[in-house]
Amino acid sequence: KNEVEQSPQNLTAQEGEFITINCSYSVGISALHWLQQHPGGGIVSLFMLSSGKKKHGRLIATINIQEKHSSLHITASHPRDSAVYICASRGGYGGSQGNLIFGKGTKLSVKP
Amino acid sequence: KAGVTQTPRYLIKTRGQQVTLSCSPISGHRSVSWYQQTPGQGLQFLFEYFSETQRNKGNFPGRFSGRQFSNSRSEMNVSTLELGDSALYLCASSWMPSGVPTPYNEQFFGPGTRLTVL
């Protein structure tokens, strides 16, 4: 059974700080997703990774398949980055997307 | 392009009742997945539909069911509601350029339906 663990659970940062959120999973996966959820519930997909590293603006996501670990980095954090960040693994195969198995989320608060 | 829409946005029901939630995917998206989010369990996968067929199902009791129509719109139904069914129900749609579901497609989430069971 795949389990997804995130750390830290809560994170408070000052504006401008570099932030790292970690995600570990227990079995081999096809893809790993990073999601952002703002108060009110809306979820936005930030990244889908199957290997290596992706960058979008101030956000960087990396994955190490051998170590079963992924990180989400936010450079020059801003109060508008305050949200819950969720990682989710997907097993899947052709013909099905496979279940998304979610971590519990990291609640990030960036103070001005 | 309009995003994923879910109706209703808020719903209050009593124990024992049944409820139907609706999800309209982004135009052209043929895959719809449903998720339940509660404070205790977090996000959990309910179902995945593609071209009117259920491709995958999460670990939920038979009271939870769903379907997808030929226009890709999807509904989920919960019968005999329990207090523990109070949750945010989210649907997400994906575009399958190959025409076959794979794990590598980005999902676009709707705003959710917040269900309260009294």
Boltz contact constraints between the chains, C-beta under 6 A:
constraints:
  - contact:
      token1: [A, 30]
      token2: [B, 103]
      max_distance: 6.0
  - contact:
      token1: [A, 31]
      token2: [B, 103]
      max_distance: 6.0
  - contact:
      token1: [A, 31]
      token2: [B, 104]
      max_distance: 6.0
  - contact:
      token1: [A, 41]
      token2: [B, 88]
      max_distance: 6.0
  - contact:
      token1: [A, 41]
      token2: [B, 112]
      max_distance: 6.0
  - contact:
      token1: [A, 42]
      token2: [B, 111]
      max_distance: 6.0
  - contact:
      token1: [A, 43]
      token2: [B, 109]
      max_distance: 6.0
  - contact:
      token1: [A, 45]
      token2: [B, 106]
      max_distance: 6.0
  - contact:
      token1: [A, 45]
      token2: [B, 107]
      max_distance: 6.0
  - contact:
      token1: [A, 48]
      token2: [B, 106]
      max_distance: 6.0
  - contact:
      token1: [A, 90]
      token2: [B, 103]
      max_distance: 6.0
  - contact:
      token1: [A, 92]
      token2: [B, 103]
      max_distance: 6.0
  - contact:
      token1: [A, 94]
      token2: [B, 100]
      max_distance: 6.0
  - contact:
      token1: [A, 94]
      token2: [B, 102]
      max_distance: 6.0
  - contact:
      token1: [A, 96]
      token2: [B, 55]
      max_distance: 6.0
  - contact:
      token1: [A, 96]
      token2: [B, 56]
      max_distance: 6.0
  - contact:
      token1: [A, 96]
      token2: [B, 101]
      max_distance: 6.0
  - contact:
      token1: [A, 97]
      token2: [B, 48]
      max_distance: 6.0
  - contact:
      token1: [A, 97]
      token2: [B, 101]
      max_distance: 6.0
  - contact:
      token1: [A, 97]
      token2: [B, 103]
      max_distance: 6.0
  - contact:
      token1: [A, 98]
      token2: [B, 103]
      max_distance: 6.0
  - contact:
      token1: [A, 99]
      token2: [B, 45]
      max_distance: 6.0
  - contact:
      token1: [A, 100]
      token2: [B, 45]
      max_distance: 6.0
  - contact:
      token1: [A, 102]
      token2: [B, 42]
      max_distance: 6.0
  - contact:
      token1: [A, 102]
      token2: [B, 43]
      max_distance: 6.0
  - contact:
      token1: [A, 104]
      token2: [B, 42]
      max_distance: 6.0
